[in-house]
Amino acid sequence: MLPLRKNIAEMAGYIPGFQPQESGWLKLNTNENPYPPAPGVAASILAEVGQDGASLRKYPDAASREVRRIAAELYGFDPSWVITANGSDELLNNLIRAFADAGEEIAYVHPSYSYYATLAEIQGAKVRTFGLTDDFRVADFPEKYDGKLFFLTSPNAPLGCAFDNAYIAELARRCAGMLVVDEAYVDFTDTNALELVREHENVVVTRTFSKSYSLAGMRLGLAVARPEAVAALDKIRDHYHLDRLALVAAAAALQDQEYLRQTVQKICATRERFSSGLAQLGYRVTPSHANYVFASPPDGNGKRVYDSLFKRKILVRYFSDPLLSHGLRISIGTDAEMDATLAALKEIG
Ligand SMILES: *Cc1c(COP(=O)(O)O)cnc(C)c1O
């Protein structure tokens, strides 16, 4: 027996969404973007590699200064309020390392992103979950929540509802510890919580390049937080966490906001078309502020429809959790992909 820490030996580990390596699948299970990233991304990566890859001999800028400067300017903050990361998952991980000791408590909304729980288990932190009410409020949230961190996924995954800033501000006041607003999908809706970072000492906003920026394969994220929090996260991270290609890709993606706007607009239009198509088939669809919809077939049997789609090589996300097993989370692809999905659902019945 290896002398593993007890909680590592006992924990199950996170199971990410299925990533088939062979082609032929219509992949609507991990909220990837159907469109390519901004044209400047590939161009800047090729330029960075050059003919012979000579630039790769040297370490990248450990402080990601250029990307932080661009992001800070875009969001209207001083660069000391911004940190970049190897996917927003790295930030969620390091926030727990920075704020929650073994035995201390973190919390999140269930259903949302259960990876918070896995990250907390690694640390040996305690995990508490809060439900959602029918009108999408956090159920039974204490007047003063004294856990070290509370993760609020907004827009929520997998349901797609978003929380307004007045409500998030109220939660921030009720949190004695940090409130982390995980805005992985925020570009697909019309509000965001960045101004709350300025107004509330305990609010951190995390973002990812994996969804709206079409860069899941590059592993890029960022957070906006007080300089003291950014400094703490800088101490914890691997010093060269972002490679040279990721750095130039992030800069190019952030610098083409017009491309982002167009891509997001297409996806939101497809989402609305697809949602009405589902409703016509008798599905119950939660109104979505993200690049997926959560939808339940008339018989409330998510697994049956998942299996039938799987046989047709259409991959969506099914959760066996009793709160979610009545439906499916379906990522929004192109119009043609969603029409093919609707046609398959009609056949399946
Ligand atoms: C996709 C996702 C992430 C992870 O983003 P990465 O940048 O790819 O690590 C974080 N939170 C939520 C809610 C997500 O859906």
The ligand as an ORCA input file, in Angstrom:
! r2SCAN-3c Opt
* xyz 0 1
  C     -16.418     24.567    -18.701
  C     -16.552     25.053    -17.305
  C     -15.432     25.384    -16.537
  C     -14.045     25.007    -16.955
  O     -13.476     25.808    -17.841
  P     -11.998     25.508    -18.344
  O     -11.502     26.878    -18.606
  O     -12.145     24.684    -19.588
  O     -11.218     24.834    -17.271
  C     -15.616     25.958    -15.295
  N     -16.851     26.145    -14.780
  C     -17.941     25.792    -15.472
  C     -19.277     26.003    -14.852
  C     -17.825     25.223    -16.734
  O     -18.912     24.824    -17.389
*
